[in-house]
Amino acid sequence: MDFTAEQIERYSRHILLQDIGVEGQEKINKGKVLVIGAGGLGAPILLYLAAAGVGTLGIIDGDVVDLSNLQRQVIHFTPDVGRPKVESAKEKINKINPDVKVITHYEFFNADNAFEIIKDYDFVVDGTDSFPVKFLINDACVLAGKPFSHGGILRFDGQTLTHLPDTACYRCVFHSPPPPNVTPTCSQAGVLGAIAGMLGTIQAAEVLKFLTGTGDLLTNRLLTFNAKSMNFRTVKVKKNNQCPVCGERPAIIKLVESEQATCELKKK
């Protein structure tokens, strides 16, 4: 693609990077990324991917902006309260970077729409706050052969891993959702707002690394951190041959859903 003078200036700090350059920026501009959830994690993910010039950003979220969201969901502003999150997010993305094509899905991600929604994207980002949806995203991406980034936050903690075909998936590490009411939600236990930004920017970096082929992704590794101590830890994980979705004899061959409260993080 031929960059305009304005685009060269806009993306100049990427183009100057030896590991990205013009070719890497072209890959970013041609990339198609779906972000599931326009909340605490989705907000910084979308802002940074838009600023980087990802060509097509898909957003799926069936919720509206609530006043309690504004403490951490930085893509939404006070006048947006009551608006669909996908509309609020699209407006900010368009203001940051008019180069980006934004596709909105004002609905919740579920077993009925999962495959249809993810099929046209190069990479999927989990920015949700529900265990059942996280497992649904994992299963849909594994079955469809789509790479994705998992992320979860609670209180002062965050965790993330990246899955590519033939690497450990979310179920390889966390076999199944915990029973309802075992893990507290953010509305019960709280979450430090900045944690969403810390983890969301890590996930955005994983997307850009994937699109450009730069560096080492968080595959077969679970990154965890605690903001109170500022300790970061990377745990090696392995693809589980007995995994019910990506193992040698998968038991999950179609998508199923379960109910659970939102904004949860299973701590390992």
Secondary structure, DSSP 4 states (H G I P E B T S, - for coil): -PPPHHHHHHTHHHHTSTTTHHHHHHHHHH-EEEEE--STTHHHHHHHHHHHT-SEEEEE---B--GGGGGT-TT--GGGTTSBHHHHHHHHHHHH-TT-EEEEE-S---TTTHHHHHTT-SEEEE---BHHHHHHHHHHHHHHT--EEEEEEEBTEEEEEEE-TTS--HHHHS-SPPPTTSSPPHHHH-B-HHHHHHHHHHHHHHHHHHHHT-S---TTEEEEEETTTTEEEEEE----TT-TTTSSS-S--S-------BS-----
